[in-house]
């Protein structure tokens, strides 16, 4: 069963049992207490807390999760173990006052043993020390033997916080076998041997400030099963990095670095650790960028920046000579695009952000790396140098420590903290805020020269004077006294372009304003010898700016139309204005209907056709609010604000750049609508020729459908439904035919058994599930005591072994030499064992060796 099969089987299992399938929410939660969505229950938190009424009684989801910052942080463990990841997927089923333990426990057991086919003898259960009820249900409803259930205290108690909803939980563990460590069950055995694959949370109490517990009026169920924990078990791998989820990324990392993966864990596994970090961080980078997080110096953006830089640094340590982030991101999209279409849809934007961050880091790393290398050769990194690398050359202290650890060199972290504290104290005494600590170059410019003058509302070219050119925190930045470059803000991306002086040229890849009043130009490349104080010509990429202006004005119209169609409860929760598309997040309680989407587009189109003038006026902030101007989420406003009138109805406070007339938008087309959290929706849209291309694409799709399904466009949906229904019936018949074919093949293979009752055969064309099923069918024939089957499908070896009770062999013992020959591994399994590998050329000889040995 590959990862897509697992997702599909899990979702179908719970949908068949009355659960509403809920799409994955964004990795960015609408919860101020969390940095990222860290568990499957996070999007449902308002329901569990009773803050909102759930629209369904039971639900199921496959939730994207991230644990790489804040109190939920697995970043430092990635690569050192077989299972830790930053980005992962949580399979979950939830009950909001509907079923409780009596439903959740049998559901979990049925899926694990019947659908996934895991051997009950390999499973262990843990329950809380106080939870007699859960233990009884496991025994009576599921048939779990009492000796396979263990009691734990704190490890089996869940709580949302110091007060509020809480309750016992119960976990399912998979025993990987005695070769992985001490036995005795998860309560006493090896952590590597006993792998937790499912946690069932029984939310039944309310904890009060005094510590007392009272029963909740409607107990709830919150369960989570880690997809990345289960897939290696199903595919017969020791590590998640060898599964279909991660191995293509591991191969890409090997290709980029020239290093080969040995499958080693421990102190001597530096190269393998680096390859695993590259694979994990490529997934984290891709999904964070797809959900709108961009590299910054704080919060989520800083975590993303650190992840990208760790990826790049590890790749360089392993020998990579060129860019690595883009190919790793593209491979991630190839692996995950079927399950998460937004990754494929946002791929080019993801690549642009990721590649630009790698380019930035390469520039600063080239400046600071010689100093670090010299210190590493000397055997230690002083605190003052670590601070200089951070403050001047943009090397985060965490990365300095990691690079030092690779050489076995210590870093004076205490000295670094002292230098950081001294800088904060200097900033405090100078009357500067915390921003100045992270951006000393910008703060110094502000002290000496005052605020940057922005001239970009009127022009995309202007002259200014170069006041500073230095590495600041993380990037090489240039600061001018006046500039037409718009700094990122209000959802609009920063400008790009060039700054040219006498004998030098700077390529600008981004613009921002981390210290209020100082516009920073991020320098991607330097040609010639820049001179501080020189007069320069700043030229914005005008074509890109035009795309930003068009999409920003269109965002205002979209916001207005959403409020008109859906109601005044619509409030902006975030936005992205890019040169080629826009994204808008807003409060609303349910999916937009097709009619609502059409009406929104129709109202925007009517305003575009009117071709009203876009006007801007400056006024007192309070007066603007009194006159009905809408403030955009996340923007910072001074006492005097810019009020943008996009047509007769849309009035917004906005500092961005805009069109002069609405007609230049041409047309707006909503391309997607989705949930990113409880009562929060996201729409994405394009304008102008991109909107026309979407219309052309849809027409081509209809033309193709009409060609495939004759009868005209009227009623084409009903005809497609009938075809789909016939296809489902055909698939069912194919499944029955497949079962008959396997049964006939099993009968023929059973006749080939040796005198000892062992069947050894090669059968190509079956995946791992098919090989396992065939082995079990052969085993059940009269006279057969054991079966070993191997085959190749799509270049991958699938293996299975099955033995009858009382046979002189164990399944894992029969299969292990074949698995090792083809590059796989086998866990402990008495009755049925599965494995796989990629060395197909070794399969025949390995099978023959089993025949000969018997």
C-alpha positions in Angstrom: 0.0 0.0 0.0 1.6 3.3 -1.1 0.9 6.6 0.6 -1.9 7.6 -1.8 -3.5 4.2 -1.2 -3.3 4.8 2.6 -4.8 8.2 2.4 -7.6 6.9 0.2 -8.3 3.8 2.4 -8.4 5.9 5.6 -10.8 8.5 4.1 -13.1 6.0 2.6 -13.2 3.9 5.8 -14.5 6.8 7.9 -16.7 8.3 5.2 -18.4 4.9 5.0 -19.0 5.2 8.8 -20.8 8.6 8.6 -17.9 11.0 9.0 -17.8 14.2 6.9 -14.5 14.5 5.0 -12.9 17.8 5.9 -10.1 19.2 3.7 -6.8 19.9 5.3 -6.5 23.4 6.8 -3.5 25.6 6.2 -0.3 25.1 8.1 -0.9 28.7 9.3 -3.5 28.4 12.1 -5.9 31.1 13.1 -4.9 30.5 16.7 -2.5 33.1 18.3 -1.2 30.5 20.7 0.3 28.4 17.9 3.1 29.1 15.4 1.9 26.3 13.0 -0.8 23.7 12.8 0.8 21.0 14.9 -1.9 18.4 15.0 -5.0 17.3 13.3 -7.3 18.7 15.9 -6.1 22.3 15.6 -8.6 23.3 13.0 -11.4 21.9 15.1 -10.3 23.6 18.4 -13.2 26.1 18.4 -15.6 23.2 18.4 -13.8 21.3 21.2 -13.7 24.5 23.3 -17.4 25.2 22.7 -16.6 28.6 21.1 -18.5 27.6 17.9 -21.2 25.0 17.0 -19.8 22.3 14.7 -21.6 21.9 11.4 -21.3 18.1 11.7 -21.3 15.5 14.5 -18.4 13.5 13.2 -15.6 14.3 10.8 -12.4 12.9 9.3 -9.4 14.7 7.9 -5.9 14.3 6.6 -4.2 17.3 8.0 -1.0 18.9 7.0 1.1 19.5 10.2 4.4 21.3 11.0 6.5 20.9 14.1 9.5 23.2 13.6 9.2 26.1 16.1 7.7 27.2 19.3 7.0 24.5 22.0 6.3 21.9 19.3 9.6 21.6 17.6 11.2 18.5 16.1 13.7 20.4 13.9 16.8 19.3 15.7 15.8 15.6 15.7 15.3 15.5 11.9 17.7 13.2 10.2 19.0 11.6 13.4 16.1 9.1 13.8 14.1 7.0 11.5 10.8 8.8 12.0 11.2 12.5 13.0 10.0 15.0 10.4 9.2 18.7 10.5 6.3 18.5 8.0 4.0 15.5 8.3 0.4 14.4 7.7 -2.0 13.4 10.5 -4.9 11.0 9.7 -7.7 11.8 12.1 -11.3 11.0 13.0 -13.3 13.3 15.3 -16.6 13.1 17.2 -18.2 16.3 18.6 -20.5 14.9 21.3 -21.6 11.9 19.0 -19.8 8.6 19.7 -17.2 8.2 22.4 -14.8 5.4 23.5 -17.2 2.6 22.5 -17.1 3.9 18.9 -13.5 5.2 18.6 -11.7 2.1 19.8 -13.4 -0.4 17.5 -13.0 2.1 14.5 -9.3 2.3 15.1 -8.8 -1.5 15.6 -10.9 -2.3 12.5 -8.9 0.0 10.3 -5.5 -1.1 11.5 -6.2 -4.9 11.4 -8.8 -5.3 8.7 -8.1 -2.5 6.2 -4.4 -2.1 6.7 -3.9 -5.8 7.5 -1.5 -5.4 10.4 -1.0 -8.5 12.4 -2.8 -8.2 15.8 0.1 -10.1 17.4 2.4 -7.2 16.4 0.2 -4.6 18.1 0.3 -3.3 21.7 -2.2 -1.0 23.4 -1.6 1.6 26.1 -4.3 3.2 28.3 -4.2 5.7 31.2 -3.8 4.2 34.6 -7.3 5.4 35.6 -9.1 4.2 32.4 -10.7 0.9 33.2 -13.4 1.6 30.6 -11.0 1.9 27.6 -9.2 -1.3 28.6 -12.6 -3.2 28.8 -13.6 -2.0 25.4 -10.3 -3.1 23.9 -10.7 -6.5 25.3 -14.5 -7.1 24.8 -15.1 -5.2 21.6 -11.8 -5.8 19.8 -10.6 -9.1 21.2 -7.2 -7.7 22.3 -5.6 -10.0 24.8 -5.2 -8.4 28.3 -1.5 -9.1 28.4 -1.1 -6.8 25.2 -2.5 -3.8 27.1 -0.3 -1.7 29.4 -1.1 1.2 31.7 0.8 4.6 31.5 0.3 7.7 33.5 1.3 11.1 32.1 2.1 9.6 28.7 -1.6 8.7 28.3 -3.2 11.9 29.6 -4.0 14.7 27.1 -4.8 18.4 27.9 -5.3 21.4 25.8 -3.7 23.7 28.4 -3.3 24.2 32.1 -7.1 24.5 32.3 -9.9 23.5 30.0 -10.7 20.3 28.1 -8.6 17.2 28.9 -8.9 13.5 29.3 -7.2 10.1 29.1 -5.9 8.8 25.8 -5.1 5.4 24.4 -2.4 4.5 21.9 -1.7 1.7 19.4 1.9 0.6 19.1 3.5 -1.6 16.4 6.2 -4.0 17.4 9.0 -3.8 14.8 10.7 -6.9 16.2 13.4 -8.1 18.6 16.2 -6.8 16.3 15.2 -3.3 17.2 15.7 -3.5 21.0 14.3 -4.7 24.2 10.9 -6.3 24.4 8.2 -6.2 27.0 5.8 -3.7 25.4 6.0 0.1 25.0 5.8 0.7 28.7 9.3 -0.9 29.3 10.7 -1.8 25.9 12.8 0.1 23.3 11.5 3.3 21.8 12.9 2.2 18.4 11.2 -1.2 18.6 7.7 -0.1 19.7 6.4 2.5 17.3 3.3 4.5 18.2 1.1 4.7 15.1 -2.3 6.0 16.6 -3.4 8.1 19.5 -7.0 8.2 20.6 -7.8 11.1 22.8 -10.9 10.9 25.0 -11.9 14.5 25.8 -14.2 14.0 28.7 -13.2 16.5 31.5 -12.9 20.2 32.2 -9.9 21.0 34.4 -10.5 24.0 36.7 -7.8 26.4 38.0 -7.7 24.5 41.3 -6.9 21.3 39.4 -10.3 19.7 40.0 -12.1 17.9 37.1 -15.7 17.9 36.1 -17.2 15.8 33.3 -17.8 17.7 30.0 -21.5 17.8 29.0 -20.7 16.3 25.6 -17.5 14.2 25.6 -15.6 14.3 22.3 -13.1 12.2 20.3 -9.9 13.4 18.8 -7.7 10.8 17.2 -4.5 11.1 15.2 -2.6 8.5 13.2 0.7 9.6 11.7 0.7 8.8 8.0 4.5 8.8 7.9 4.6 6.4 10.9 2.3 3.9 9.2 3.7 3.9 5.7 7.1 2.3 6.6 5.2 -0.5 8.4 3.0 -1.2 5.4 5.9 -1.0 2.9 8.4 -3.1 5.0 10.9 -0.3 5.5 12.9 0.6 8.6 12.7 4.3 8.0 10.2 6.8 6.6 13.1 8.1 4.4 13.0 4.8 2.4 9.2 5.0 1.6 7.5 6.3 -1.5 6.9 9.5 0.4 10.6 10.3 0.8 12.8 8.1 -1.3 12.5 10.2 -4.5 13.7 13.2 -2.5 16.5 11.1 -1.1 17.5 10.2 -4.6 17.4 13.8 -5.7 19.6 14.8 -2.8 22.1 12.2 -3.7 22.1 13.3 -7.3 22.7 17.0 -6.3 25.5 16.2 -3.8 27.2 13.1 -5.3 26.8 11.4 -2.0 25.4 7.9 -1.6 22.9 6.9 1.1 24.0 4.1 3.4 21.0 3.9 5.7 23.1 4.6 8.8 21.9 6.1 12.1 24.1 7.3 14.9 27.2 9.4 15.5 29.0 8.2 12.3 26.0 8.9 10.0 26.8 12.5 9.1 26.3 12.2 5.4 23.1 10.2 5.8 21.8 12.8 8.3 22.5 15.5 5.8 20.6 13.7 3.0 17.7 13.1 5.3 17.6 16.8 6.3 17.6 17.9 2.7 14.6 15.6 1.9 12.6 16.7 5.0 13.4 20.4 4.6 12.4 20.3 0.9 8.9 19.2 1.9 8.7 21.7 4.7 9.8 24.5 2.4 7.3 23.6 -0.3 4.3 23.3 1.9 5.0 26.4 4.0 5.4 28.5 0.9 2.3 26.9 -0.7 0.4 28.1 2.4 1.6 31.7 2.1 4.5 31.7 4.6 7.5 33.6 3.1 11.0 33.9 4.5 11.3 36.7 7.0 13.2 37.5 10.2 10.5 36.7 12.7 7.9 34.1 13.6 6.9 31.6 10.9 8.9 33.4 8.3 12.1 33.0 10.4 11.4 29.3 10.8 11.0 28.9 7.0 14.2 30.9 6.5 16.1 28.7 8.9 14.8 25.6 7.2 15.9 26.7 3.7 19.3 27.7 5.0 19.8 24.4 6.8 18.9 22.7 3.5 21.4 24.8 1.5 24.2 24.5 4.2 23.8 20.7 4.4 23.9 20.4 0.7 27.1 22.4 0.5 28.7 20.4 3.2 27.9 17.2 1.3 29.5 18.6 -1.9 26.7 20.3 -3.8 28.2 22.9 -6.3 25.0 24.6 -7.6 21.5 25.6 -6.6 19.7 22.7 -4.7 16.4 24.2 -3.4 14.6 24.4 -6.8 15.1 20.8 -7.9 14.3 19.6 -4.4 11.1 21.6 -4.4 10.1 20.4 -7.8 10.6 16.8 -6.8 8.4 17.4 -3.7 5.7 18.6 -6.0 6.0 15.6 -8.2 5.6 13.3 -5.2 2.9 15.2 -3.3 1.0 16.9 -6.1 -1.7 14.2 -6.4 -2.6 14.4 -2.7 -2.2 18.2 -2.5 -3.1 20.0 -5.8 -2.3 23.4 -4.3 1.4 22.5 -4.4 1.3 21.9 -8.1 -0.9 25.0 -8.6 1.5 27.3 -6.6 4.7 25.6 -7.8 6.2 28.4 -9.8 5.5 30.9 -7.0 7.0 28.5 -4.5 10.1 28.0 -6.7 10.6 31.8 -7.0 10.5 32.4 -3.3 12.7 29.4 -2.5 15.3 30.1 -5.2 15.5 33.8 -4.2 16.1 32.8 -0.5 18.8 30.4 -1.6 20.4 33.1 -3.7 20.3 35.6 -0.8 21.9 33.1 1.5 24.6 32.1 -1.0 25.6 35.8 -1.1 25.9 36.2 2.7 27.4 32.8 3.2 30.2 33.6 0.8 31.1 36.6 2.9 30.9 35.0 6.3 32.0 31.4 5.6 35.8 32.2 5.4 35.7 33.6 8.9 33.8 30.6 10.2 36.1 28.2 8.5 39.1 29.8 10.0 37.7 29.6 13.4 36.7 25.9 12.9 40.3 25.2 11.8 41.4 26.8 15.1 39.3 24.5 17.2 36.7 26.9 18.7 34.3 29.6 17.7 34.4 32.6 20.2 31.1 34.2 21.2 32.2 37.6 19.7 32.8 35.9 16.3 29.5 34.0 16.5 27.8 37.3 17.1 29.6 39.0 14.2 28.6 36.1 11.9 25.0 36.6 13.0 25.0 40.4 13.1 27.1 41.3 10.0 27.1 38.3 7.8 23.6 36.8 8.4 24.6 33.4 9.7 22.0 32.4 12.4 23.6 31.2 15.6 21.8 27.8 15.2 23.4 27.3 11.8 26.9 28.3 13.1 26.5 25.7 15.9 25.4 23.0 13.5 28.3 23.7 11.1 30.7 23.6 14.1 29.2 20.4 15.4 30.0 18.7 12.1 33.7 19.3 12.8 33.4 18.5 16.5 34.1 22.2 17.4 32.5 24.1 20.3 30.8 27.5 20.1 30.8 29.9 22.9 27.0 30.3 23.1 27.2 32.2 26.4 29.6 34.8 24.8 27.2 35.1 21.9 24.3 35.9 24.2 26.4 38.5 26.1 27.2 40.3 22.8 23.5 40.1 21.8 22.4 41.5 25.2 25.0 44.3 24.9 23.6 45.3 21.5 20.0 45.4 22.9 21.2 47.6 25.8 22.9 50.0 23.3 19.6 50.2 21.3 17.6 50.8 24.5 19.9 53.6 25.6 19.7 55.1 22.2 15.9 55.1 22.4 15.5 52.5 19.6 13.0 49.6 19.6 13.7 45.9 19.3 13.6 46.2 15.5 16.9 48.1 15.7 18.6 45.1 17.3 17.9 42.8 14.4 18.5 45.5 11.8 21.4 47.7 13.0 22.3 49.0 9.5 18.8 50.3 9.0 18.7 51.8 12.5 22.0 53.5 11.9 20.7 55.0 8.6 17.6 56.2 10.4 19.7 57.9 13.1 22.1 59.6 10.7 20.0 60.4 7.6 16.3 60.1 8.7 13.5 58.4 6.8 13.7 57.1 3.3 11.7 59.1 0.8 9.4 56.8 -1.3 8.8 58.2 -4.8 7.3 55.1 -6.4 3.6 56.3 -6.5 4.5 58.6 -9.4 7.4 56.8 -11.1 9.3 53.5 -11.5 12.7 55.3 -12.0 14.4 57.9 -9.8 17.8 59.2 -8.7 19.0 58.9 -5.1 22.1 58.6 -3.0 23.6 55.3 -1.8 23.7 55.6 2.0 24.6 52.1 3.0 25.6 48.7 1.5 26.1 45.9 4.1 25.0 42.5 5.3 22.2 43.0 7.8 21.0 40.0 9.7 20.4 37.7 6.8 20.8 39.6 3.5 23.0 42.0 1.7 21.1 45.3 1.7 21.4 48.7 0.1 19.7 51.8 1.5 19.1 55.0 -0.5 17.9 58.5 0.6 15.0 58.3 -2.0 13.7 55.4 -3.9 10.9 54.3 -6.2 11.1 50.7 -4.9 7.9 49.8 -3.0 8.7 47.8 0.2 6.7 44.7 0.9 3.6 45.5 2.9 -0.2 45.1 3.0 0.1 41.8 1.2 1.9 43.4 -1.8 5.3 41.9 -2.6 8.3 44.2 -2.7 9.7 45.5 -5.9 12.7 44.2 -7.8 15.0 45.9 -10.3 18.4 47.5 -10.5 20.4 50.3 -8.8 23.2 51.7 -11.0 26.0 54.1 -10.2 29.2 55.2 -11.9 31.1 51.9 -12.3 28.8 49.6 -10.4 25.4 47.9 -10.6 23.3 46.2 -7.9 20.6 43.6 -8.8 17.7 44.1 -6.4 15.7 40.9 -5.7 13.3 42.2 -3.0 12.4 45.4 -1.0 11.2 45.7 2.5 11.0 48.0 5.5 11.7 46.2 8.8 12.6 49.4 10.6 9.8 51.9 10.1 10.9 54.7 7.8 13.9 52.9 6.2 13.4 51.1 2.9 15.9 48.2 2.3 16.8 46.9 -1.1 17.9 43.3 -1.0 20.9 42.8 -3.2 21.2 39.6 -5.1 24.3 40.4 -7.2 27.0 43.1 -7.2 28.9 44.2 -10.3 31.8 46.6 -10.0 32.9 48.6 -7.0 30.0 50.4 -5.2 30.8 53.7 -3.5 28.9 54.9 -0.4 27.5 58.4 -1.0 27.5 57.9 -4.8 24.6 59.2 -6.9 22.6 56.3 -8.3 19.8 55.5 -10.7 17.1 53.2 -9.2 15.0 51.4 -11.8 12.1 49.2 -10.8 11.1 46.3 -12.9 8.1 48.1 -14.5 6.4 45.0 -16.0 6.4 43.3 -12.6 5.2 46.4 -10.9 2.3 46.7 -13.3 1.3 43.1 -12.4 1.4 44.1 -8.7 -0.7 47.2 -9.3 -3.3 45.3 -11.3 -3.7 42.6 -8.7 -3.7 45.0 -5.8 -6.5 47.1 -7.2 -8.4 43.8 -8.1 -8.0 42.7 -4.5 -9.8 45.8 -3.3 -12.7 45.1 -5.7 -12.8 41.4 -4.6 -13.0 42.4 -0.9 -15.9 44.7 -1.6 -17.7 42.1 -3.7 -17.3 39.4 -1.1 -18.9 41.7 1.5 -21.7 42.6 -0.9 -22.5 39.0 -1.7 -21.8 37.1 1.5 -22.5 39.8 4.1 -20.7 42.4 6.3 -19.3 39.7 8.5 -16.6 39.1 5.9 -13.3 40.5 7.3 -9.9 40.2 5.7 -7.6 37.7 7.5 -4.6 38.0 5.2 -3.7 38.6 1.5 -1.0 38.1 -1.0 -0.6 40.4 -4.0 1.8 38.9 -6.5 2.6 40.0 -10.1 0.7 37.0 -11.5 -2.1 36.2 -9.0 -3.8 37.3 -5.8 -4.8 35.4 -2.7 -7.4 36.7 -0.2 -8.3 35.1 3.2 -11.5 36.1 5.0 -13.9 35.1 7.7 -16.9 33.1 6.5 -18.6 30.0 7.9 -18.8 27.7 4.9 -17.7 27.0 1.3 -18.8 29.5 -1.4 -21.4 28.0 -3.7 -20.9 28.2 -7.5 -23.7 30.8 -7.6 -22.0 32.9 -5.0 -18.7 32.7 -6.9 -20.4 33.7 -10.1 -22.2 36.6 -8.5 -18.9 37.9 -7.0 -17.2 37.7 -10.3 -20.2 39.4 -12.0 -20.1 42.4 -9.5 -16.4 42.8 -10.0 -16.9 42.7 -13.8 -19.6 45.4 -13.6 -17.2 47.7 -11.8 -14.4 47.0 -14.3 -16.7 47.8 -17.2 -17.6 51.1 -15.6 -13.9 52.0 -15.8 -14.1 54.3 -12.9 -11.1 56.4 -11.9 -9.1 55.1 -8.9 -8.5 58.0 -6.6 -6.2 58.4 -3.6 -6.6 61.0 -0.9 -4.6 61.6 2.3 -6.6 62.2 5.5 -6.6 61.8 9.2 -6.9 58.1 10.1 -9.8 58.5 12.5 -11.6 60.6 10.0 -11.1 58.0 7.3 -12.5 55.2 9.5 -15.5 57.4 10.4 -16.2 57.9 6.6 -16.3 54.1 6.1 -12.8 53.2 4.9 -11.9 49.6 5.6 -8.6 48.9 7.2 -6.7 45.8 5.8 -5.6 43.0 8.1 -2.0 43.3 9.4 -1.3 46.8 8.0 0.3 49.5 10.2 -1.1 52.9 9.8 0.2 56.3 10.9 -1.9 59.3 11.9 -2.2 60.4 8.2 -3.4 57.6 5.9 -3.8 56.9 2.2 -7.5 56.2 1.3 -7.9 54.4 -2.0 -11.3 54.6 -3.8 -11.5 51.8 -6.3 -14.7 52.7 -8.0 -17.8 54.1 -6.3 -18.0 51.6 -3.5 -14.7 50.2 -2.5 -12.9 52.4 0.0 -9.8 51.0 1.7 -6.9 52.3 3.8 -3.9 51.2 1.8 -0.3 52.1 1.2 0.2 50.0 -1.9 0.5 50.9 -5.5 -2.6 50.9 -7.7 -4.0 51.4 -11.2 -5.4 54.8 -12.3 -8.6 53.2 -13.8 -10.5 50.0 -13.1 -10.9 49.1 -16.7 -7.2 48.1 -16.9 -8.0 45.0 -14.7 -9.7 43.6 -17.8 -11.4 40.7 -16.1 -11.1 38.9 -12.8 -11.5 35.1 -12.5 -11.6 33.2 -9.2 -9.4 30.1 -9.7 -9.9 28.4 -6.3 -11.8 28.5 -3.1 -10.9 26.5 0.0 -10.9 26.3 3.8 -7.7 27.3 5.8 -9.3 26.9 9.2 -12.5 27.0 11.2 -14.7 29.7 9.6 -11.9 31.0 7.5 -11.8 30.8 3.7 -9.3 31.5 1.0 -9.9 32.5 -2.6 -7.3 32.9 -5.3 -7.8 34.8 -8.5 -6.1 36.1 -11.6 -6.8 39.0 -13.9 -6.2 40.3 -17.5 -4.8 37.8 -19.9 -4.3 35.2 -17.2 -8.0 35.3 -16.6 -8.6 34.9 -20.3 -6.3 31.9 -20.3 -8.3 30.3 -17.5 -11.5 30.8 -19.6 -9.7 29.2 -22.6 -8.6 26.3 -20.5 -12.2 25.7 -19.2 -13.5 25.9 -22.8 -10.9 23.4 -24.0 -11.9 21.1 -21.1 -15.6 21.4 -22.1 -14.7 20.8 -25.7 -12.8 17.7 -24.7 -15.7 16.5 -22.5 -18.1 17.1 -25.4 -15.9 15.1 -27.7 -15.6 12.2 -25.2 -19.3 12.4 -24.1 -21.4 13.2 -27.2 -24.7 14.9 -26.9 -24.1 18.6 -26.6 -23.2 20.6 -23.5 -26.7 20.7 -22.1 -26.9 17.8 -19.6 -23.2 16.9 -19.9 -22.8 16.7 -16.1 -25.5 14.0 -15.9 -24.0 12.0 -18.7 -20.6 12.2 -17.0 -22.2 11.0 -13.7 -23.6 8.0 -15.5 -20.2 7.2 -17.0 -18.6 7.4 -13.6 -21.2 5.1 -12.1 -20.5 2.6 -14.9 -16.8 2.9 -14.3 -17.3 2.2 -10.6 -19.3 -1.0 -11.5 -16.5 -2.0 -13.9 -13.9 -1.4 -11.2 -15.8 -3.7 -8.9 -16.0 -6.3 -11.6 -12.3 -6.0 -12.3 -11.6 -6.4 -8.6 -13.7 -9.6 -8.5 -11.9 -10.8 -11.7 -8.6 -9.9 -10.1 -9.5 -12.0 -7.0 -10.5 -14.9 -9.3 -7.3 -14.6 -11.3 -5.2 -14.5 -8.1 -7.1 -17.6 -6.9 -6.3 -19.5 -10.1 -2.7 -18.4 -10.0 -2.5 -19.5 -6.3 -3.9 -22.9 -7.2 -1.2 -23.3 -9.9 1.6 -22.1 -7.6 0.5 -24.5 -4.9 1.1 -27.4 -7.2 4.8 -26.3 -7.4 5.4 -26.9 -3.7 8.5 -28.9 -2.8 8.6 -32.0 -0.7 8.9 -29.9 2.4 5.7 -27.9 1.5 7.5 -24.7 0.5 6.5 -22.7 -2.5 9.1 -20.2 -3.9 8.1 -18.2 -7.0 8.6 -15.1 -9.0 5.4 -13.3 -10.1 5.9 -9.9 -11.8 3.4 -7.1 -12.2 1.9 -7.1 -8.7 2.4 -4.4 -6.1 3.2 -5.2 -2.5 -0.4 -5.6 -1.6 -1.0 -8.0 -4.5 2.1 -10.1 -3.7 1.0 -10.4 0.0 -2.5 -11.4 -1.0 -1.2 -14.0 -3.4 1.1 -15.5 -0.8 -1.7 -15.9 1.7 -3.9 -17.6 -0.9 -1.2 -20.0 -1.9 -0.5 -20.8 1.8 -4.1 -21.8 2.4 -3.9 -24.6 -0.1 -3.7 -28.2 1.1 -0.1 -29.4 1.5 1.5 -25.9 1.5 3.3 -25.0 4.7 5.1 -21.9 3.5 5.4 -19.4 0.6 7.9 -16.9 -0.6 7.0 -14.8 -3.6 8.9 -11.9 -5.2 8.2 -9.8 -8.2 8.9 -6.6 -10.0 6.4 -3.9 -10.9 7.3 -0.4 -12.2 11.0 -1.1 -11.4 10.3 -1.8 -7.7 10.7 -5.3 -6.0 7.7 -6.5 -3.9 8.2 -9.4 -1.6 5.9 -11.4 0.7 6.2 -14.6 2.8 3.5 -16.5 4.6 3.6 -19.7 6.6 0.9 -22.0 8.0 0.6 -22.5 11.8 3.0 -25.2 12.9 5.4 -24.8 9.9 9.1 -25.3 10.6 9.9 -21.7 9.5 8.9 -18.2 10.5 7.8 -15.8 7.7 10.5 -13.2 8.5 13.2 -15.8 8.5 12.2 -17.0 5.1 12.0 -13.5 3.6 15.0 -11.8 5.2 17.8 -13.1 2.9 15.7 -12.2 -0.2 14.9 -8.7 1.2 18.5 -8.0 2.1 19.6 -9.1 -1.4 17.3 -6.6 -3.1 18.0 -3.8 -0.6 15.1 -4.1 1.8 14.6 -5.1 5.4 12.1 -7.2 7.4 10.7 -6.6 10.8 9.8 -9.4 13.2 6.8 -11.4 11.7 5.9 -15.0 12.5 3.0 -15.6 10.1 3.1 -13.0 7.3 6.0 -10.7 6.3 6.4 -8.2 3.5 9.3 -6.2 2.2 10.6 -4.5 -1.0 13.7 -3.1 -2.6 15.1 -1.6 -5.7 17.8 -4.1 -6.8 15.6 -6.1 -9.1 18.7 -7.8 -10.8 19.4 -9.7 -7.5 15.9 -11.1 -7.2 16.2 -14.4 -9.1 19.4 -15.5 -7.4 18.0 -14.7 -4.0 14.8 -16.7 -4.6 16.9 -19.6 -5.9 19.0 -19.5 -2.8 15.8 -19.9 -0.7 14.8 -22.9 -2.8 18.2 -24.5 -2.4 18.3 -23.9 1.3 15.0 -25.6 1.8 
